[in-house]
Amino acid sequence: MAVLGVQVVVSLLAASLMQKLSPRCSFARWLLCNGSLHRYRHPSDEELCALAGKQRPKSRRERRVNGVTDEKPLSVPRDIDLHLDTSPITAVDALVLRYFLDYQWFVDFAVYSTAVYIFTEGYYCLVGPQKEMNIGVLWCLLTVVFSIKVFFTVMHHYFSSEEGGERSVCLTFAFFFLLLAMITLVIREDYLEFGLEPGLAGVSSNLESILKQRGWEWMLPLGKLGFKLGLVALCSFLGACLTFPGLRLAQTHLDALRMAADKPLLQVLLHLSFLAPVLVVVMWIKPISRDFLLHAPMGKQTVQILSDSAYNTTRLWTIVGLCLLRLGVTRPHLQAYLELAQRWVEQMRKEAGRIPALEIQRKITRIYCYVSVVSLQYLGPIILTLHCTLLLKMLGHHSWGLYPEPPALPREVTVTVTPQHPREGDVEDVGAAVEQITGVLGGIFTPLFFRGLFSFLTWWVAACQVVTSLFGLYFHQYLAAS
């Protein structure tokens, strides 16, 4: 219990630091409010009138005629020579942003969760693999749950929109990803090597011995069917939640490339970050990843370049590296989103007619007010992918290559359940019952099952990003421009 005690102390310390230091030292606030991002300020009525060659608008008291107030809104020509002023985003300005507190708490929690995981992994690297549970699993699971909650909150905001177009887009993509998930689950392991079917077969075999003792064999097919239906429903929900983040990523990617026209290195990094989900998807396609890339022809024979365990380790490190790459180009994407205000003004100047001054001010202010939502849409998939990968490593008994990979449990484990009748107040019997329950659950849900589950979830999050971002590229380049 010594290792578990150290982990509990570190977890409590991390929770305390997150509560005490967040108002003063926040990674999320630093990422958004360190002065490198500049927002556009909306022009005042006086500035618009000066550009339009009109007099300063009268106050409401001055516009009273015969006791009646003239409520005619101020309007200006669309082709006025309007240039927006910029100012860096500060912490004081960010406090009024929509969902800023949710963004700050979520990103900071993900940072502390990753820090706790790194500490436990470093401790295991020094003292060797332990039998106790890695408490980083709990932190990573909470991060995954909070990621889904954040996605649901943002999607609920789109569903409550008065226009209703966003709602139709979410429902359409949810149905599309429902069909795609059902198709994916029937593809053989020879093409998509999740290991989900062998994991489910192991769980069914281990669970059968328990159900037979109680005469519940009929529940086994229903349980397997229920698990797959639940997984398909989760995939559809995740696909709907990742729809607008993918569409937004495509837009900011195109705008960031325009802004980095004179920076070839930044353009290469932007292209690599955009293609990162594609690489993740390819790494689980067996004919491409293992059969083609990992086998080299040697005369009439084929030599395997990497072992299976080495390839699993390489895949984990590759996903982590791609997540860090996408995190490194966060600011160019966010600044590209803020540049939408200037682009909208340039587009307005090409049009004829007049426009209310209030509409100009609202449009420019609205773009800035939603920068925290765009930050959640950009960082949410990165955090979800990273922590699904960490869970795949921990629960799937993979290795980072820093210490020997722990042996995985066999596919079939003999699980025996003996009835216990603990006496009241008998601590030893209660402890034995808890230990027996833990052993039964550990025998049912084996590392083989967790490998298949989190491999599939990691791949599915990347696949949703690929589909939505590619559709976003087509939409913003061809449909929106027409």
C-alpha positions in Angstrom: 0.0 0.0 0.0 3.0 2.3 0.1 2.8 3.1 -3.6 -0.9 3.8 -3.4 -0.3 6.0 -0.4 2.2 8.1 -2.4 -0.3 8.4 -5.3 -3.1 9.5 -3.0 -0.9 12.2 -1.5 0.1 13.4 -4.9 -3.5 13.4 -6.1 -4.6 15.5 -3.0 -1.7 17.8 -3.6 -2.6 18.3 -7.3 -6.2 19.0 -6.4 -5.2 21.5 -3.7 -2.8 23.3 -6.1 -5.4 23.4 -8.8 -7.8 25.1 -6.4 -5.3 27.5 -4.9 -3.2 28.4 -8.0 -5.9 28.7 -10.7 -6.8 32.3 -9.9 -3.1 33.3 -10.1 -1.4 30.7 -12.3 -3.5 29.1 -15.0 -2.2 27.5 -18.2 -5.5 28.1 -19.9 -5.5 31.8 -19.1 -1.8 32.1 -20.2 -2.6 30.4 -23.5 -5.3 32.9 -24.2 -4.3 36.0 -22.4 -0.5 36.3 -22.5 -0.6 39.2 -25.0 0.2 37.3 -28.2 -3.4 37.1 -29.3 -5.0 40.4 -30.5 -8.7 41.1 -30.8 -10.4 43.7 -32.9 -12.3 46.5 -31.2 -15.6 47.6 -32.6 -15.9 51.2 -33.8 -18.0 53.7 -31.8 -20.9 55.7 -33.3 -18.7 58.8 -33.4 -16.0 57.0 -35.4 -18.5 55.6 -37.9 -20.1 59.0 -38.3 -16.8 60.6 -38.9 -16.0 58.0 -41.6 -19.4 58.5 -43.2 -19.0 62.3 -43.2 -21.9 62.9 -40.9 -22.4 64.8 -37.8 -22.2 63.3 -34.3 -25.5 61.5 -33.6 -27.7 63.3 -31.2 -28.5 61.9 -27.8 -31.9 60.6 -27.0 -32.9 63.8 -25.2 -31.8 65.9 -28.1 -33.8 63.7 -30.6 -37.1 64.3 -28.8 -39.6 66.0 -31.1 -42.9 67.1 -29.6 -42.3 64.7 -26.7 -41.7 61.7 -28.9 -38.3 60.0 -29.2 -37.0 59.3 -32.6 -35.7 55.7 -32.5 -34.4 55.6 -36.0 -31.1 53.6 -35.9 -27.9 55.1 -37.1 -26.8 53.6 -40.5 -23.7 54.2 -42.5 -22.6 53.2 -46.1 -21.1 49.8 -46.4 -18.1 51.0 -48.4 -16.7 53.3 -45.8 -13.0 53.2 -45.2 -13.2 51.3 -41.9 -10.0 50.0 -40.2 -10.4 48.2 -36.9 -8.2 48.9 -34.0 -6.5 46.0 -32.2 -5.7 45.3 -28.6 -4.1 42.3 -26.8 -6.5 40.0 -25.0 -6.1 40.4 -21.2 -7.3 38.4 -18.3 -9.7 41.2 -17.4 -11.2 41.2 -20.9 -11.5 37.4 -20.9 -13.6 37.2 -17.8 -16.6 38.5 -19.7 -16.2 35.9 -22.5 -18.9 33.2 -22.9 -17.8 29.9 -21.3 -14.4 31.3 -20.3 -14.6 29.9 -16.8 -15.6 26.5 -18.2 -12.7 26.7 -20.6 -10.2 27.6 -17.9 -11.3 24.9 -15.5 -11.4 22.2 -18.1 -8.0 22.9 -19.6 -6.3 23.4 -16.2 -7.8 20.1 -15.0 -6.4 18.3 -18.1 -3.0 19.8 -17.3 -3.0 18.6 -13.7 -4.4 15.2 -14.8 -1.5 14.8 -17.2 1.0 15.9 -14.5 -0.3 13.3 -12.1 -0.1 10.6 -14.7 3.5 11.7 -15.6 4.5 11.5 -11.9 3.0 8.0 -11.4 4.6 6.8 -14.6 8.0 8.3 -13.5 7.6 6.6 -10.1 7.0 3.3 -11.7 9.9 3.8 -14.0 12.2 4.2 -11.0 10.8 1.5 -8.7 9.6 -0.9 -11.3 6.1 -2.1 -12.1 3.8 -2.5 -9.1 0.8 -4.5 -8.5 -1.2 -1.6 -7.1 -3.6 0.3 -9.3 -2.2 3.4 -11.0 -4.3 6.3 -9.7 -3.6 8.2 -12.9 -6.3 6.0 -14.4 -8.9 7.8 -12.3 -7.6 11.2 -13.4 -7.6 10.3 -17.0 -11.1 8.8 -16.8 -12.4 12.0 -15.3 -10.7 14.0 -18.0 -12.4 11.9 -20.7 -15.8 12.4 -18.9 -15.3 16.1 -18.6 -14.3 16.3 -22.3 -17.6 14.7 -23.3 -19.4 17.1 -20.9 -17.8 20.1 -22.5 -18.7 18.9 -25.9 -22.3 18.4 -24.8 -22.4 21.9 -23.3 -21.2 23.5 -26.5 -23.5 21.3 -28.7 -26.4 22.2 -26.4 -25.6 25.9 -27.1 -26.0 25.2 -30.8 -29.2 23.3 -30.3 -30.7 26.3 -28.4 -29.8 28.6 -31.3 -32.8 30.5 -32.7 -31.9 29.9 -36.3 -31.9 26.1 -36.1 -29.4 25.4 -38.9 -26.8 24.2 -36.4 -29.3 21.8 -35.0 -29.9 20.2 -38.3 -26.2 19.9 -39.0 -25.6 18.1 -35.7 -28.5 15.7 -36.2 -27.4 14.9 -39.8 -23.9 14.1 -38.8 -25.1 12.1 -35.7 -27.1 9.9 -38.1 -24.2 9.6 -40.5 -21.8 8.6 -37.7 -24.3 6.1 -36.4 -24.2 4.3 -39.8 -20.4 4.7 -40.0 -20.0 3.2 -36.5 -22.2 0.1 -37.4 -20.1 -0.4 -40.5 -16.9 -0.1 -38.6 -17.9 -2.7 -36.0 -18.6 -5.3 -38.6 -15.2 -4.9 -40.3 -12.9 -7.9 -39.6 -9.8 -7.6 -37.5 -7.7 -8.3 -40.5 -8.4 -4.7 -41.7 -9.0 -2.7 -38.5 -6.9 -4.2 -35.7 -8.6 -2.8 -32.6 -8.8 -6.1 -30.9 -12.3 -5.4 -29.8 -13.8 -8.8 -30.8 -11.1 -10.8 -29.0 -11.6 -8.6 -25.9 -15.3 -9.1 -26.0 -14.9 -12.8 -26.5 -12.6 -13.0 -23.4 -15.2 -11.0 -21.3 -18.0 -13.3 -22.5 -16.0 -16.4 -21.7 -15.1 -15.1 -18.2 -18.6 -13.9 -17.5 -20.2 -17.1 -18.6 -18.7 -19.1 -15.6 -20.3 -16.6 -13.2 -23.7 -16.5 -14.9 -23.9 -20.2 -15.1 -23.7 -20.5 -11.3 -26.8 -18.4 -11.0 -28.6 -19.8 -14.1 -28.4 -16.6 -16.1 -26.8 -18.0 -19.3 -29.5 -16.3 -21.3 -28.2 -12.8 -20.3 -24.9 -13.3 -22.1 -26.0 -12.7 -25.7 -28.1 -9.8 -24.4 -25.2 -8.3 -22.6 -22.9 -8.5 -25.7 -25.6 -7.0 -27.9 -26.3 -4.2 -25.3 -22.6 -3.4 -25.2 -22.4 -3.0 -28.9 -25.5 -0.9 -29.1 -24.3 1.3 -26.4 -20.9 1.7 -28.1 -22.7 2.6 -31.4 -24.8 5.2 -29.5 -21.7 6.7 -27.9 -20.0 6.9 -31.3 -22.9 8.7 -32.8 -23.0 11.1 -29.9 -19.2 11.8 -30.1 -19.6 12.3 -33.9 -22.3 14.9 -33.4 -20.2 16.6 -30.7 -17.1 16.7 -32.9 -19.0 18.1 -35.9 -18.6 21.8 -35.3 -15.0 21.5 -33.9 -14.0 19.8 -37.2 -15.8 22.5 -39.3 -14.2 25.2 -37.2 -10.7 23.6 -37.5 -11.0 23.6 -41.3 -11.9 27.3 -41.3 -9.1 28.3 -39.0 -6.6 26.1 -40.8 -7.3 27.9 -44.1 -7.1 31.3 -42.5 -3.9 30.4 -40.6 -2.3 29.3 -43.9 -3.2 32.7 -45.4 -1.7 34.5 -42.4 1.5 32.4 -42.6 2.1 32.9 -46.4 5.6 34.2 -45.7 6.5 31.6 -43.1 7.1 28.2 -44.8 8.1 26.4 -41.5 4.8 27.4 -39.9 2.9 26.3 -42.9 4.5 22.9 -42.7 3.6 22.6 -39.0 0.0 23.7 -39.8 -0.3 21.0 -42.5 1.1 18.3 -40.2 -1.2 19.3 -37.4 -4.2 19.2 -39.7 -3.2 15.8 -41.0 -2.5 14.4 -37.5 -5.9 12.7 -37.2 -5.4 11.0 -40.6 -2.1 9.5 -39.4 -3.9 8.2 -36.3 -6.5 6.6 -38.4 -3.9 5.0 -40.7 -2.0 3.5 -37.7 -4.9 1.1 -37.0 -5.4 0.0 -40.6 -3.6 -3.3 -40.6 -2.8 -3.7 -44.3 -1.1 -0.2 -44.3 0.4 0.0 -40.8 1.6 -3.5 -40.1 1.6 -5.5 -43.3 3.1 -2.8 -45.5 5.1 -0.5 -43.4 6.5 -3.0 -40.8 7.6 -5.7 -43.2 10.5 -5.3 -45.5 11.2 -7.8 -48.4 14.5 -9.7 -48.1 14.9 -11.8 -51.2 12.0 -14.3 -51.3 11.3 -13.7 -47.6 9.7 -10.9 -45.6 11.4 -9.6 -42.5 9.5 -7.9 -39.7 11.1 -4.6 -38.9 9.4 -4.1 -35.4 7.9 -6.5 -33.0 4.2 -6.1 -32.0 5.1 -4.6 -28.6 7.6 -2.2 -30.2 5.0 -1.1 -32.7 2.4 -0.5 -30.0 4.9 1.6 -28.1 5.8 3.6 -31.3 2.1 4.1 -31.9 1.6 5.5 -28.5 4.5 7.9 -28.7 3.4 9.0 -32.2 -0.1 10.0 -31.0 1.4 11.9 -28.0 3.7 13.7 -30.4 0.9 14.6 -32.7 -1.2 16.0 -29.8 1.8 18.1 -28.7 2.2 19.4 -32.3 -1.5 20.4 -32.5 -1.2 22.1 -29.1 1.9 24.0 -30.3 0.0 25.7 -33.1 -3.0 26.7 -31.0 -2.3 30.4 -31.1 -2.1 30.6 -35.0 -5.5 29.0 -35.2 -7.1 31.2 -32.5 -5.6 34.4 -34.1 -6.9 33.2 -37.5 -10.4 33.0 -35.9 -10.1 36.5 -34.5 -9.1 37.8 -38.0 -12.6 37.0 -39.1 -13.6 40.4 -37.9 -11.3 42.2 -40.3 -12.2 39.8 -43.1 -15.9 40.5 -42.5 -15.2 44.3 -42.7 -13.4 43.8 -46.0 -16.2 41.8 -47.4 -18.7 44.4 -46.2 -16.8 47.2 -48.0 -17.3 45.4 -51.3 -21.1 45.5 -51.0 -23.5 48.3 -51.8 -26.1 50.0 -49.7 -26.2 51.0 -46.1 -25.8 49.0 -42.9 -26.9 49.9 -39.3 -24.0 50.8 -37.1 -25.3 48.5 -34.4 -25.0 45.5 -36.7 -21.3 46.3 -37.3 -20.6 46.6 -33.6 -22.5 43.4 -32.8 -20.8 41.4 -35.5 -17.3 42.4 -34.4 -18.0 42.0 -30.7 -19.7 38.6 -31.3 -16.5 37.2 -33.0 -14.4 38.1 -29.9 -17.0 36.9 -27.4 -16.9 33.4 -28.8 -13.1 33.0 -28.8 -13.3 30.8 -25.6 -15.9 28.5 -27.3 -13.5 28.2 -30.3 -10.7 27.4 -27.9 -12.7 24.6 -26.4 -13.5 23.3 -29.8 -9.9 23.3 -30.8 -8.4 21.9 -27.5 -11.2 19.5 -26.6 -10.4 16.9 -29.3 -6.7 17.1 -28.4 -7.3 16.5 -24.7 -9.8 13.7 -25.4 -7.4 11.9 -27.8 -4.4 12.3 -25.5 -6.2 10.9 -22.4 -7.8 8.0 -24.4 -4.2 7.1 -25.4 -3.0 7.3 -21.8 -5.8 5.0 -20.8 -5.0 2.7 -23.6 -1.4 2.5 -22.3 -2.4 2.0 -18.6 -5.4 -0.3 -18.8 -4.2 -2.1 -21.9 -0.8 -3.0 -20.2 1.2 -1.4 -23.0 4.6 0.1 -22.4 6.4 3.4 -23.1 9.6 1.5 -23.6 11.1 2.9 -20.4 10.6 -0.3 -18.4 9.5 -3.8 -19.4 5.9 -4.2 -20.5 3.8 -6.0 -17.9 2.4 -9.3 -19.0 -1.3 -9.1 -20.0 -3.8 -11.3 -18.5 -4.9 -14.3 -20.6 -8.0 -14.1 -22.7 -9.8 -16.6 -20.5 -9.5 -16.4 -16.7 -11.1 -18.9 -14.4 -13.3 -16.9 -12.1 -14.8 -18.6 -9.1 -17.3 -17.0 -6.8 -17.7 -18.5 -3.3 -20.6 -17.3 -1.2 -19.4 -15.2 1.8 -21.5 -14.7 5.0 -19.6 -12.0 6.9 -20.4 -11.6 10.6 -21.4 -8.1 11.7 -18.3 -6.1 12.5 -16.0 -8.7 11.1 -13.4 -6.5 9.3 -11.5 -9.4 7.9 -14.5 -10.9 6.2 -15.5 -7.6 4.7 -11.9 -7.1 3.4 -12.0 -10.6 2.0 -15.3 -9.8 0.2 -14.0 -6.6 -1.2 -10.9 -8.4 -2.4 -13.0 -11.1 -4.0 -15.2 -8.6 -5.8 -12.1 -6.8 -7.1 -10.6 -10.1 -8.3 -13.8 -11.0 -10.1 -14.0 -7.6 -11.9 -10.3 -7.9 -12.8 -10.9 -11.3 -14.1 -13.8 -10.2 -16.3 -12.5 -7.0 -17.7 -9.0 -8.0 -18.8 -6.3 -5.8 -20.4 -7.2 -7.4 -23.7 -10.7 -5.9 -23.4 -9.4 -2.5 -22.5 -6.9 -2.6 -25.4 -9.8 -3.1 -27.8 -12.1 -0.6 -26.2 -9.6 2.4 -26.0 -8.0 1.5 -29.3 -11.4 1.8 -30.9 -12.3 5.1 -29.0 -8.9 6.7 -29.9 -9.4 5.7 -33.5 -13.0 6.8 -33.6 -12.2 10.3 -32.2 -9.6 10.7 -34.9 -11.9 9.4 -37.6 -14.6 11.9 -36.6 -12.1 14.7 -36.9 -11.0 13.5 -40.3 -14.5 13.3 -41.7 -15.7 16.7 -40.3 -12.5 18.6 -41.1 -12.4 17.4 -44.7 -16.1 18.3 -45.1 -15.2 21.7 -43.6 -12.5 22.2 -46.2 -14.9 21.4 -49.0 -17.6 23.6 -47.5 -15.4 26.7 -46.9 -13.5 26.5 -50.2 -16.3 25.7 -52.5 -19.8 26.0 -51.0 -19.3 29.1 -48.8 -17.4 31.0 -51.5 -20.2 30.4 -54.1 
